[in-house]
């Protein structure tokens, strides 16, 4: 049987599968945000995990990222598709657009950013291209065939949160090359690389960030309302992405080859 596909749902996507089976899993980093649910999506076996918990109880800086990724790998996941709500940093990325990002800028702090921070050999991994190229191709094709405007590529600036950016911060993020702003893509994307998981992200633009020309201040209510209006359409794009992912291994899954690891991978 092929390995299950991992899906992490962002704000507003707390349930995805019908007739799902919750799976209890322990990790060295404590419990995940929620017990993962195993079921079928797009004709594939999927393990779904809501990033913030089913009741959105984890703020972005409190999400147990290491436990979440470890739990998914322990359940056999080798390819991962994530969804998230983002602000647009450029005027052409209007609310309701799906972006498949290809780059990140990490501006978070104080989070557990790595699995390789204890005793044992130092592990340095490449991160020039954070997202799986094969997964991105599948996601771009699914998004472009879907009901929402779609954009191939974008640089996601990941801020600490839980507050939104000031206008000056938003302008700086855009000047530094960012096209999207988000609070959860890091360390999640880097941790996926450290566990040799393919990672692909579908980002739904919910607002124009505060520094964008014509942008107003951002509110949680507006973000959640826009995401809720489009969650069924985004879920359809996600399902099509999962269905289109290739079955064979790719380079992402061999990034740890030849490395001397301080622990056994699940």
Secondary structure, DSSP 4 states (H G I P E B T S, - for coil): -PPPEEEEE-TT-----SS-EEE----TT---SS-EEEEEETTEEEEEEETTTTTT-S-GGG--HHHHHHHHHHTT--EEEEEEEEEESSTTS-TT-EEE--EEEEE--SS---S--SSS-------SS-S-HHHHHHHHHHHHTSSS-EEE--EEEEE--SSPPPHHHHHHHHHTT-SEEESSHHHHHHHHHHTT-EEEEEEEEEEE-TTSTT-----HHHHHHHHHHHHHHHHHHHHHHHHHS-SS--GGGGTTTT---SS---
